[in-house]
Amino acid sequence: MLNGPIPLRKQAHDSLRFITFIESGRFVTVYDSVTTLVRLSYDESWGSVEVLRIGSRLHNDV
């Protein structure tokens, strides 16, 4: 399990730069203008996190 902030992929949103794990890598807190809980998938092969959805503002294909 990774610790500390992780750079968010730029294609997700330029203003969303860092995320922090809350529980078991299932949910994260995204620090932007507001704090929002999001679901995520963890890609071990790339060691990175893909944001699936942030509220109703953002949706990325995976």
Phi and psi restraints in degrees (range 20) as a CNS / XPLOR table:
assign (resid 1 and name C) (resid 2 and name N)
       (resid 2 and name CA) (resid 2 and name C) 1.0 -81.2 20.0 2
assign (resid 2 and name N) (resid 2 and name CA)
       (resid 2 and name C) (resid 3 and name N) 1.0 149.8 20.0 2
assign (resid 2 and name C) (resid 3 and name N)
       (resid 3 and name CA) (resid 3 and name C) 1.0 -120.6 20.0 2
assign (resid 3 and name N) (resid 3 and name CA)
       (resid 3 and name C) (resid 4 and name N) 1.0 148.5 20.0 2
assign (resid 3 and name C) (resid 4 and name N)
       (resid 4 and name CA) (resid 4 and name C) 1.0 81.4 20.0 2
assign (resid 4 and name N) (resid 4 and name CA)
       (resid 4 and name C) (resid 5 and name N) 1.0 177.5 20.0 2
assign (resid 4 and name C) (resid 5 and name N)
       (resid 5 and name CA) (resid 5 and name C) 1.0 -68.2 20.0 2
assign (resid 5 and name N) (resid 5 and name CA)
       (resid 5 and name C) (resid 6 and name N) 1.0 146.6 20.0 2
assign (resid 5 and name C) (resid 6 and name N)
       (resid 6 and name CA) (resid 6 and name C) 1.0 -124.0 20.0 2
assign (resid 6 and name N) (resid 6 and name CA)
       (resid 6 and name C) (resid 7 and name N) 1.0 133.4 20.0 2
assign (resid 6 and name C) (resid 7 and name N)
       (resid 7 and name CA) (resid 7 and name C) 1.0 -58.8 20.0 2
assign (resid 7 and name N) (resid 7 and name CA)
       (resid 7 and name C) (resid 8 and name N) 1.0 132.0 20.0 2
assign (resid 7 and name C) (resid 8 and name N)
       (resid 8 and name CA) (resid 8 and name C) 1.0 -85.4 20.0 2
assign (resid 8 and name N) (resid 8 and name CA)
       (resid 8 and name C) (resid 9 and name N) 1.0 142.8 20.0 2
assign (resid 8 and name C) (resid 9 and name N)
       (resid 9 and name CA) (resid 9 and name C) 1.0 -60.5 20.0 2
assign (resid 9 and name N) (resid 9 and name CA)
       (resid 9 and name C) (resid 10 and name N) 1.0 135.3 20.0 2
assign (resid 9 and name C) (resid 10 and name N)
       (resid 10 and name CA) (resid 10 and name C) 1.0 -62.4 20.0 2
assign (resid 10 and name N) (resid 10 and name CA)
       (resid 10 and name C) (resid 11 and name N) 1.0 -27.6 20.0 2
assign (resid 10 and name C) (resid 11 and name N)
       (resid 11 and name CA) (resid 11 and name C) 1.0 -68.7 20.0 2
assign (resid 11 and name N) (resid 11 and name CA)
       (resid 11 and name C) (resid 12 and name N) 1.0 -21.2 20.0 2
assign (resid 11 and name C) (resid 12 and name N)
       (resid 12 and name CA) (resid 12 and name C) 1.0 -66.2 20.0 2
assign (resid 12 and name N) (resid 12 and name CA)
       (resid 12 and name C) (resid 13 and name N) 1.0 -58.3 20.0 2
assign (resid 12 and name C) (resid 13 and name N)
       (resid 13 and name CA) (resid 13 and name C) 1.0 -172.0 20.0 2
assign (resid 13 and name N) (resid 13 and name CA)
       (resid 13 and name C) (resid 14 and name N) 1.0 129.0 20.0 2
assign (resid 13 and name C) (resid 14 and name N)
       (resid 14 and name CA) (resid 14 and name C) 1.0 -61.9 20.0 2
assign (resid 14 and name N) (resid 14 and name CA)
       (resid 14 and name C) (resid 15 and name N) 1.0 -28.8 20.0 2
assign (resid 14 and name C) (resid 15 and name N)
       (resid 15 and name CA) (resid 15 and name C) 1.0 -87.1 20.0 2
assign (resid 15 and name N) (resid 15 and name CA)
       (resid 15 and name C) (resid 16 and name N) 1.0 -10.0 20.0 2
assign (resid 15 and name C) (resid 16 and name N)
       (resid 16 and name CA) (resid 16 and name C) 1.0 -100.6 20.0 2
assign (resid 16 and name N) (resid 16 and name CA)
       (resid 16 and name C) (resid 17 and name N) 1.0 99.9 20.0 2
assign (resid 16 and name C) (resid 17 and name N)
       (resid 17 and name CA) (resid 17 and name C) 1.0 -104.5 20.0 2
assign (resid 17 and name N) (resid 17 and name CA)
       (resid 17 and name C) (resid 18 and name N) 1.0 -31.9 20.0 2
assign (resid 17 and name C) (resid 18 and name N)
       (resid 18 and name CA) (resid 18 and name C) 1.0 -133.9 20.0 2
assign (resid 18 and name N) (resid 18 and name CA)
       (resid 18 and name C) (resid 19 and name N) 1.0 146.0 20.0 2
assign (resid 18 and name C) (resid 19 and name N)
       (resid 19 and name CA) (resid 19 and name C) 1.0 -129.5 20.0 2
assign (resid 19 and name N) (resid 19 and name CA)
       (resid 19 and name C) (resid 20 and name N) 1.0 158.8 20.0 2
assign (resid 19 and name C) (resid 20 and name N)
       (resid 20 and name CA) (resid 20 and name C) 1.0 -134.6 20.0 2
assign (resid 20 and name N) (resid 20 and name CA)
       (resid 20 and name C) (resid 21 and name N) 1.0 132.1 20.0 2
assign (resid 20 and name C) (resid 21 and name N)
       (resid 21 and name CA) (resid 21 and name C) 1.0 -68.0 20.0 2
assign (resid 21 and name N) (resid 21 and name CA)
       (resid 21 and name C) (resid 22 and name N) 1.0 140.0 20.0 2
assign (resid 21 and name C) (resid 22 and name N)
       (resid 22 and name CA) (resid 22 and name C) 1.0 -107.6 20.0 2
assign (resid 22 and name N) (resid 22 and name CA)
       (resid 22 and name C) (resid 23 and name N) 1.0 -62.5 20.0 2
assign (resid 22 and name C) (resid 23 and name N)
       (resid 23 and name CA) (resid 23 and name C) 1.0 -131.6 20.0 2
assign (resid 23 and name N) (resid 23 and name CA)
       (resid 23 and name C) (resid 24 and name N) 1.0 121.2 20.0 2
assign (resid 23 and name C) (resid 24 and name N)
       (resid 24 and name CA) (resid 24 and name C) 1.0 52.2 20.0 2
assign (resid 24 and name N) (resid 24 and name CA)
       (resid 24 and name C) (resid 25 and name N) 1.0 22.2 20.0 2
assign (resid 24 and name C) (resid 25 and name N)
       (resid 25 and name CA) (resid 25 and name C) 1.0 71.8 20.0 2
assign (resid 25 and name N) (resid 25 and name CA)
       (resid 25 and name C) (resid 26 and name N) 1.0 9.7 20.0 2
assign (resid 25 and name C) (resid 26 and name N)
       (resid 26 and name CA) (resid 26 and name C) 1.0 -89.0 20.0 2
assign (resid 26 and name N) (resid 26 and name CA)
       (resid 26 and name C) (resid 27 and name N) 1.0 -36.4 20.0 2
assign (resid 26 and name C) (resid 27 and name N)
       (resid 27 and name CA) (resid 27 and name C) 1.0 -128.1 20.0 2
assign (resid 27 and name N) (resid 27 and name CA)
       (resid 27 and name C) (resid 28 and name N) 1.0 151.0 20.0 2
assign (resid 27 and name C) (resid 28 and name N)
       (resid 28 and name CA) (resid 28 and name C) 1.0 -132.9 20.0 2
assign (resid 28 and name N) (resid 28 and name CA)
       (resid 28 and name C) (resid 29 and name N) 1.0 159.6 20.0 2
assign (resid 28 and name C) (resid 29 and name N)
       (resid 29 and name CA) (resid 29 and name C) 1.0 -100.8 20.0 2
assign (resid 29 and name N) (resid 29 and name CA)
       (resid 29 and name C) (resid 30 and name N) 1.0 125.4 20.0 2
assign (resid 29 and name C) (resid 30 and name N)
       (resid 30 and name CA) (resid 30 and name C) 1.0 -100.9 20.0 2
assign (resid 30 and name N) (resid 30 and name CA)
       (resid 30 and name C) (resid 31 and name N) 1.0 121.2 20.0 2
assign (resid 30 and name C) (resid 31 and name N)
       (resid 31 and name CA) (resid 31 and name C) 1.0 -93.1 20.0 2
assign (resid 31 and name N) (resid 31 and name CA)
       (resid 31 and name C) (resid 32 and name N) 1.0 107.6 20.0 2
assign (resid 31 and name C) (resid 32 and name N)
       (resid 32 and name CA) (resid 32 and name C) 1.0 -135.8 20.0 2
assign (resid 32 and name N) (resid 32 and name CA)
       (resid 32 and name C) (resid 33 and name N) 1.0 -139.6 20.0 2
assign (resid 32 and name C) (resid 33 and name N)
       (resid 33 and name CA) (resid 33 and name C) 1.0 -66.8 20.0 2
assign (resid 33 and name N) (resid 33 and name CA)
       (resid 33 and name C) (resid 34 and name N) 1.0 -30.0 20.0 2
assign (resid 33 and name C) (resid 34 and name N)
       (resid 34 and name CA) (resid 34 and name C) 1.0 -133.2 20.0 2
assign (resid 34 and name N) (resid 34 and name CA)
       (resid 34 and name C) (resid 35 and name N) 1.0 161.5 20.0 2
assign (resid 34 and name C) (resid 35 and name N)
       (resid 35 and name CA) (resid 35 and name C) 1.0 -97.1 20.0 2
assign (resid 35 and name N) (resid 35 and name CA)
       (resid 35 and name C) (resid 36 and name N) 1.0 124.1 20.0 2
assign (resid 35 and name C) (resid 36 and name N)
       (resid 36 and name CA) (resid 36 and name C) 1.0 -132.3 20.0 2
assign (resid 36 and name N) (resid 36 and name CA)
       (resid 36 and name C) (resid 37 and name N) 1.0 136.7 20.0 2
assign (resid 36 and name C) (resid 37 and name N)
       (resid 37 and name CA) (resid 37 and name C) 1.0 -80.6 20.0 2
assign (resid 37 and name N) (resid 37 and name CA)
       (resid 37 and name C) (resid 38 and name N) 1.0 135.6 20.0 2
assign (resid 37 and name C) (resid 38 and name N)
       (resid 38 and name CA) (resid 38 and name C) 1.0 -133.8 20.0 2
assign (resid 38 and name N) (resid 38 and name CA)
       (resid 38 and name C) (resid 39 and name N) 1.0 151.0 20.0 2
assign (resid 38 and name C) (resid 39 and name N)
       (resid 39 and name CA) (resid 39 and name C) 1.0 -84.2 20.0 2
assign (resid 39 and name N) (resid 39 and name CA)
       (resid 39 and name C) (resid 40 and name N) 1.0 151.3 20.0 2
assign (resid 39 and name C) (resid 40 and name N)
       (resid 40 and name CA) (resid 40 and name C) 1.0 -145.1 20.0 2
assign (resid 40 and name N) (resid 40 and name CA)
       (resid 40 and name C) (resid 41 and name N) 1.0 161.8 20.0 2
assign (resid 40 and name C) (resid 41 and name N)
       (resid 41 and name CA) (resid 41 and name C) 1.0 -118.4 20.0 2
assign (resid 41 and name N) (resid 41 and name CA)
       (resid 41 and name C) (resid 42 and name N) 1.0 140.5 20.0 2
assign (resid 41 and name C) (resid 42 and name N)
       (resid 42 and name CA) (resid 42 and name C) 1.0 -105.3 20.0 2
assign (resid 42 and name N) (resid 42 and name CA)
       (resid 42 and name C) (resid 43 and name N) 1.0 119.6 20.0 2
assign (resid 42 and name C) (resid 43 and name N)
       (resid 43 and name CA) (resid 43 and name C) 1.0 -96.8 20.0 2
assign (resid 43 and name N) (resid 43 and name CA)
       (resid 43 and name C) (resid 44 and name N) 1.0 99.6 20.0 2
assign (resid 43 and name C) (resid 44 and name N)
       (resid 44 and name CA) (resid 44 and name C) 1.0 -65.6 20.0 2
assign (resid 44 and name N) (resid 44 and name CA)
       (resid 44 and name C) (resid 45 and name N) 1.0 -30.7 20.0 2
assign (resid 44 and name C) (resid 45 and name N)
       (resid 45 and name CA) (resid 45 and name C) 1.0 -66.6 20.0 2
assign (resid 45 and name N) (resid 45 and name CA)
       (resid 45 and name C) (resid 46 and name N) 1.0 -32.2 20.0 2
assign (resid 45 and name C) (resid 46 and name N)
       (resid 46 and name CA) (resid 46 and name C) 1.0 -101.1 20.0 2
assign (resid 46 and name N) (resid 46 and name CA)
       (resid 46 and name C) (resid 47 and name N) 1.0 -13.3 20.0 2
assign (resid 46 and name C) (resid 47 and name N)
       (resid 47 and name CA) (resid 47 and name C) 1.0 63.8 20.0 2
assign (resid 47 and name N) (resid 47 and name CA)
       (resid 47 and name C) (resid 48 and name N) 1.0 36.3 20.0 2
assign (resid 47 and name C) (resid 48 and name N)
       (resid 48 and name CA) (resid 48 and name C) 1.0 -136.6 20.0 2
assign (resid 48 and name N) (resid 48 and name CA)
       (resid 48 and name C) (resid 49 and name N) 1.0 173.0 20.0 2
assign (resid 48 and name C) (resid 49 and name N)
       (resid 49 and name CA) (resid 49 and name C) 1.0 -120.8 20.0 2
assign (resid 49 and name N) (resid 49 and name CA)
       (resid 49 and name C) (resid 50 and name N) 1.0 132.5 20.0 2
assign (resid 49 and name C) (resid 50 and name N)
       (resid 50 and name CA) (resid 50 and name C) 1.0 -104.9 20.0 2
assign (resid 50 and name N) (resid 50 and name CA)
       (resid 50 and name C) (resid 51 and name N) 1.0 123.1 20.0 2
assign (resid 50 and name C) (resid 51 and name N)
       (resid 51 and name CA) (resid 51 and name C) 1.0 -79.8 20.0 2
assign (resid 51 and name N) (resid 51 and name CA)
       (resid 51 and name C) (resid 52 and name N) 1.0 123.7 20.0 2
assign (resid 51 and name C) (resid 52 and name N)
       (resid 52 and name CA) (resid 52 and name C) 1.0 -85.3 20.0 2
assign (resid 52 and name N) (resid 52 and name CA)
       (resid 52 and name C) (resid 53 and name N) 1.0 -40.6 20.0 2
assign (resid 52 and name C) (resid 53 and name N)
       (resid 53 and name CA) (resid 53 and name C) 1.0 -160.1 20.0 2
assign (resid 53 and name N) (resid 53 and name CA)
       (resid 53 and name C) (resid 54 and name N) 1.0 139.0 20.0 2
assign (resid 53 and name C) (resid 54 and name N)
       (resid 54 and name CA) (resid 54 and name C) 1.0 -122.4 20.0 2
assign (resid 54 and name N) (resid 54 and name CA)
       (resid 54 and name C) (resid 55 and name N) 1.0 100.2 20.0 2
assign (resid 54 and name C) (resid 55 and name N)
       (resid 55 and name CA) (resid 55 and name C) 1.0 56.3 20.0 2
assign (resid 55 and name N) (resid 55 and name CA)
       (resid 55 and name C) (resid 56 and name N) 1.0 -128.4 20.0 2
assign (resid 55 and name C) (resid 56 and name N)
       (resid 56 and name CA) (resid 56 and name C) 1.0 -115.2 20.0 2
assign (resid 56 and name N) (resid 56 and name CA)
       (resid 56 and name C) (resid 57 and name N) 1.0 11.5 20.0 2
assign (resid 56 and name C) (resid 57 and name N)
       (resid 57 and name CA) (resid 57 and name C) 1.0 -89.3 20.0 2
assign (resid 57 and name N) (resid 57 and name CA)
       (resid 57 and name C) (resid 58 and name N) 1.0 -27.1 20.0 2
assign (resid 57 and name C) (resid 58 and name N)
       (resid 58 and name CA) (resid 58 and name C) 1.0 -141.1 20.0 2
assign (resid 58 and name N) (resid 58 and name CA)
       (resid 58 and name C) (resid 59 and name N) 1.0 135.0 20.0 2
assign (resid 58 and name C) (resid 59 and name N)
       (resid 59 and name CA) (resid 59 and name C) 1.0 -143.6 20.0 2
assign (resid 59 and name N) (resid 59 and name CA)
       (resid 59 and name C) (resid 60 and name N) 1.0 125.3 20.0 2
assign (resid 59 and name C) (resid 60 and name N)
       (resid 60 and name CA) (resid 60 and name C) 1.0 -115.4 20.0 2
assign (resid 60 and name N) (resid 60 and name CA)
       (resid 60 and name C) (resid 61 and name N) 1.0 140.4 20.0 2
assign (resid 60 and name C) (resid 61 and name N)
       (resid 61 and name CA) (resid 61 and name C) 1.0 -73.5 20.0 2
assign (resid 61 and name N) (resid 61 and name CA)
       (resid 61 and name C) (resid 62 and name N) 1.0 147.3 20.0 2
